[in-house]
Amino acid sequence: MRIPLQLLGIAFLTLHTAHAEVLKVWKDITSDKDIKLKQGGASSLIKALDDALNNVSVDEVVADANHAMSITGGKYKWPTKKDDDEFNNESWYPQGISSSADAGDAKYNKNHLFLVSWYAKKDEEKGVRISFINTSVSPPKYRQVLFVEPTGTTSKPSFKTVGVHAGGIAWYGNLLYVADTNNGVRIFDVDHIWKVDDCDGAGRKSNGDYCAYGYRYVMPQVRRYTSSGDPKDHDYTYSCLALDRTSTPAAIVFGEYYHAADGDHSRTTRFDLDATSHLLKVNSDNIATASKVFLHGNHRVQGAITVNGRYYLSQSNGDDDSDIIGFTPGGGNAKVYDVLHYPGSEDLTYDKGTDTLWTLTEKTGGRYIIGTPVKEISS
């Protein structure tokens, strides 16, 4: 769906020039070639679980949406009902965002969709869930799907929940990339979504039922990438990620989150993608090497993306409004844009059809999906 810019609730743009952090020089350290990811094999249990469970499509999940959002001031707002309050929910925190524009088109079949990842903060055993949000209906509606990792044997396949922070996601073709902070990346597949039984716990029970803490649908991890490089400074932290479809080849962009007390180590990396397999490009040893690395030293980076060669970072500022940082290699110092007007900004995603950069906010009592026209932050 092409979203009219008047719905984006654009506020007056404020350009910060006094942020000492961003006046540092962004240093290109790509030549070190020391940030790498090792590609693991595909899960051998997917077929067994396909046979054991009812495999449903994204369209079926979206058609079965059971929660409604609202639009206020051009922002998508999570529900606040007494029995359905995601706006103030302290058990789950939203982190990553992607959309059908990432997947391959502005619409997935006939619907424009956002995907949002949440990690379980209170009941950590529940792991991570993903919201499939249909913005082509009024009001926008969504269904939660639980992430799972296959376990067991081919004769008795099962699964467990996935314990990651999921600070960034990117939907590319049939694959969903999910940041695994200290380890690399988890890969999930939207072509394998299973309908399960309504029961407690997670996985296959002795009576043959499959449970997912009451969630109706689960989506499996099908592969993973693990950090395998030996960076000169320190190990890379895969805090957030996003997809860049504006480059050739397309790429996954990663960002690192550090507090000021941790030092000025933050980097942003790009890994090239294979357009056919939708996987990272690897060598004969299944090693992917970052195709571009910048050391920038900015703190509290929650999202990172490149759009037409320009880097954008989402920066949280505690209880103060979040910022977007923009930097073009060879174009001088980075700039900070005060365009979000809410604290707790997280991951980033770009919609070429509307030339809009989207983010989401995690702070309870202020959870929105917010769009910013790129023309407002391009110079």
N, C-alpha and C positions, 0 to 999 in steps of 0.2 A: 504494500500500500504506500503510495506517495503521500507523505504527511505534510499538509500545508504549513509553511513556515509560520503563519500567524498562530498556529496551534502550539508552537514551541514556547510561547511565553517569553520571548527574548527580552532581556532586561538591558539597561544601559551598560555598555562595555567599559570596564575600568582597567587600565593598563598599569600594572605595578612596575616601577623601575628601580625601587629601592630595596628589593629583596637581594641581600648580599649573596645568598646561595647561588642564584642563577647567573651572577656575573662572572663565575668561574668559566674558564675555557673548556669546552667539550673536547676531549682528546680522543682521536681515532686510534684505537689500539688493536685493530683487526689483524694486523700483521703478526701479532703474537700467536695467533691460531691455537689458543690453549683452552677455549671453551667448547666442549664437545658433548654430544649425547649419544649413548649406545642404544641402538634399536633392539628391542626384545622380540621374540617370536610371537605369532598370533596365538591366542588362547585355543587350546585343543578341546575345550569343553563347550564351546558355543553351539556346535551342532547337536550335542546331546541335550542341552537345555532347550534348543529350538524344538526338538522332538518331544520333550517332556512338558513343555508349556505352550500356551497360546501366544503366538507371535503377532503383535498388532502394529499397525502403521502409525506414523506421526499424525496423520489425518484423523485416525480413530481416537488417539489420545486427545487431540484438540477438540474433537466433537464431543468428548466426554468431560469437558471442562466443568469444574464444580465450584470455582471461586471467581469473584468479579472484582475488577479494579475500577477506579474512577479517573477522570481527567480533570485536573484543577490547575488553572493558570498555565495550561499547556504541558503540564507534567503528568506522568502516569503515577497514580498514588495507590499504594497497597491498601487492602480493606481494613476497616476499623471496627467492624461489628463485634459485639461481645463474644459471639461464638466463632468468630473468624477474624482475628485481629493480627494481621501480619505487620501492620504499621508500628506496633508497639511490642511485638513478640520478642522476648528475651531468650527464648529457647533456640531460635534459629536466626542466623545473621546472613543477609545477602552479600555476595562478593563479586562474582563474575557475570559478564553480560556478553551476549552475541545475538545474532539475528539471522533471519532467512536471507538477508542481503549478503551475509558472509557465506551462507550455504551454497549460493550460486545464483540467486535471483532475488529481486525485491520481495517476491512472494514465494512461499512454499506451496506449490500447486495454486490454490486460489487465495491463500491467507498470508498476510504479513505477520511474522512471528518474532517475538523476543524469547531468548532463553536466558534464564538467570539461575546461577548456582547459589546454594545456601549451605553453610556448615552448621552442624548441631553443636551448640555451645554448652547447653545444660545436659542433655542426654547424649553424650559423645558417642555412645555405642551405635547411634542411628546414622552416623557418618555424614553423608552429603546427599542432598536432593537437588533436582533441577525443575524449574518452573517453565512449562511450555505456555507462552502467553499469546493469545490471538488478539491482535489489535484491529483486525478487520471487522469485528463485530462491536456492537454498542450495547452495554458497556464492554470494555475489553475483558475477556475471560481466560482463566488458566487452570491447568491441572499440574499437580506436583508428582514427580517421578523419582523414585529412589535409585541412587547409584549402587551397583553391586559388583563384586569381583567373583568370578566363577571359582568354585572349589569342588572337592569330591572326586569321583571317578566317572568314566563314561557310562557305567551301568547305574550309578547313583549320583548324578550330578547335583551340585548344590551351589550356594553362593553365600558370601558374607558382605557386610557393608564396607564402605571405602572411607578410611580415616585420613582424609587430607583437608587442607584449608580451602582449596578450590578458589584461590584468589584471582583467577582469570580463566576464561574459557573462550574457545573459538570454534565455530561450526564451519567445517570445510567439506563440501560434498556430503558423504554419509557419516563422516567422522567428527567427533567432538573432542577437541584438545582441552585438557584440564590441568592447570598448574599443580604440581606436587612440590611444595616449597623447597625442601632440602634434598630432594631426590631427582627431580626432572619433570616428566610429563606423563600423565595417564591418558589413554585413548579409549573413547567409548564410541558405540556405533548405533546410530538412530535407526538402522535397518533391523536391529534386534532389540525390540522393546517387548517385554513379556507381561502378560496379565497374570496376577498371582491371587492366592486365596486371602481372605480377610482373617488374619490371625496374628498373634503376637510373635515377637522375635524375628529373626531373619534366616532364610535358608530352608532346606528340605527337612521336614519333620518325619518321624518314624511311620506315620500313617500315609505318607506320600504327598501331603499338602506342602505348598511353598508359601512362606510367609515373608512379609516385608514391613513389619511394625504397623500394619494396618493400611499401608499404601497399596493402591490397586495395581500400580505398574512399576516395573524395575527396568533399568537399562544397564547392560553389562560393560565392564572394562574388557577390551579385546586385545590390548597391547599396551606396552609402556616403553618409555625412554628413560634411561638412568644416566646421571651425570658421570662422565668418564674422563673429562679433561683435567689438567693440572695447572690452573691459572697462577700466574706469578704472584698476584696480590693475595687472593683468598678464593675459596670455593665459590662458585656462582650460586646465587639464591634465586630460585624460580618463583618469585612472589606473585607475578601477574603475567598475563599474556593476551595477545590479540592477533587478529588476522589482517594482513595488508594485501588486498586484492588490486591495489592501484599500481603495483610494481610487476615487472616481468623478470624472473618468475614471482609468483605470489610467495609470501613469507609469513612465518610466525614470529612475532616480536615479543620479547620478554623484557620485564623490568624487575628491579630489585628494590626491596623495602629495607631501609635502615633508619634508625634514629640518629640524631646529631651526635649523641654520645658514642655511637658505633664507629665514627669516623666518616670520611668522605670517599667511601668505596663504591658507591652506587654506579652500576653500569646498565646499559641497554643493549640488547643483542638482537640480531636477525638470523633466522635459519630458513634457508630456501626450501620450497615445497615442490613435490612432483605432482604435476597437474593430473596425471592418470591415476596413480595410486592414492593420492591425497595424503601421502606420508611425507616425512622429511626426506630430503635428498641425502643419501648415505653413500659411502665408498664400499669397496668389496668386503670390508670388515664390519659392515653395518654401523659405521660411525658417521654421524652428522657433525660437521664443524660450522660454527657460527660464521656467516658470510659478511657480517659487519658488527663491530663492537665499539661503542663509545663509553668512555669513562666520563661521567658528568658530575658526580658527587652530590646531587640533590637528595635531600632526605624525605622520608615519609611518602615515597612513590607508591601509589596504589594501582595505577594503570599505565600502560605504555603502548603506543601504536605509531606507525608511520603512515602518512597519507600524502601521496604525490611527492615523496622525498622529504617531507617535513615531519619531524618528530614531535609527538605530543605526550606529555606526562600528566597524570592526574595526581595531585598532591593534597593530602589531608593535613589539616591544621588544628587538631584537637576539637574543641568546641567552636572554633572560629570557622568561617566559610572556607570551603576548599578552593583550590586554584587549578587552572590548567597552564602548564608550561609548554611553550612552543619553541622549537629550535630547527633551523635549516642549516645543514652543513655548508660552510662557506659563506653563510649569510650574516655573520656577526654573532653577538651574544644572544643568549636565550632571553625570552620575555615571559612574564607572568601575567595571566589574564584572570581577572575576577569576574567570571561570568556565571558561576554556578549558584552562588548566594545561599548555599546550604552546606553544613558540615558533613564530614564522613564520606566524601566521594571515593569510589572504588574503581573498578575496571573500566575499560574503554572499548567501544566498537564503532565502526564507521559505516554509514549507508551512502553509497555513491549516488543512488537515485535521487536523494534529497540533499546531498552534500552536507550531511549532518553527522556530527560527532556525538555519540550517546554515552552517558555514564549512569551510574546508580549510586544512591546513598544508603549507608548501613545504619546510621544512628537511629535508635528507637525514638519514635515520636516525630521522625522526619525522613521517612523512607519514600524515595521517589525514583523514577527513571526520567532523566533530564536530557534534552537535546540542545545542542549548540550549533548553529550554522558555521561551517568551517571558514567562511569568508570573514567572520567576526574575529577569528584568531589566526589569520594567515599572514599578518604583517605587524 
